[in-house]
């Protein structure tokens, strides 16, 4: 047995993750993911949450989108980019991706211990309507959707773009569920907030 790991590594590191400058996007997302997981321990006590069964539908969209988004799917399908934004275009889309990621972190820090990956009601939970939460009600989703769509366009494959769209739809669905839950849990304060601030896209009428 030779123990040659090259076939495994060629699958694990392939496609747009190994081609500059799109590999820069892979590095950015890996750093974001590691930092996000690390920060997940900074969260308050949960009082109530939406059941897994009720959230399984938007989770399924996000997981399916994530599978399509990875370079391995494109490699297995033998897919080629349907368009090439060019090196300058990729760098510009990388800046957009970084802006989206920065927006998620601004929102995460501003929300503090009220943050949760699930739809929850934290101890002492209240409406936060300052900072990024004065621009949109779900700024973390706004930043992630922006970053994902920009990355999908930079990669330029059908699966990457479709994956980014499915992830975005899953997050929008999650935001809708969160709206109902927080309206019930936080009462008139959240209803008033919802009437003042757009949900995901800045500058649109609230709704």
TAFEN-V571067 format. One line per field, one symbol per residue. ss: DSSP state (a for helix, b for strand, c for the rest). phi: phi as a letter, one per 30 degrees, with the letter a starting at -180 (. if undefined). burial: # if it has 16 or more other ideal C-beta (glycine too) atoms within 10 Angstrom, else .. Layout:
ss: ???
phi: ???
burial: ???
//
This chain:
ss: cccccaaaaaaaccaaaccccaaaaaaaaaaaaaaaaaaccccccbbbbccaaaaaaaaaaaaaaaaaacaaaaaaaccccccccaaaaaaaaaaaaaaaaaaaaaaaaaaaaacccccbbbccccccccaaaacbccaaaaaaaaaaaaaaaaaccaaaaaaaaaaaaaaaaaaaaaaaaaaaaacaaaaaaaaacbccccccccc
phi: .didcdddddddbbiddccdcddddddddddddddddddddcadddcabdddedcddddddddddddddddddddddidcedabdidddddddddddddddddddedddddidddadcdbcdeiebdcbchdddcbdbdddedddedddddedddicdddddddddddddddddddddeddddddciedddddddcbedbcdiddea
burial: .............####....#.###.##..#...#......#......#....#..#..##..##.########.....#...#....#..##.###.##.######.##..###..####..#.##...##.##################################.######..##.##...#...#..##..####.......
//
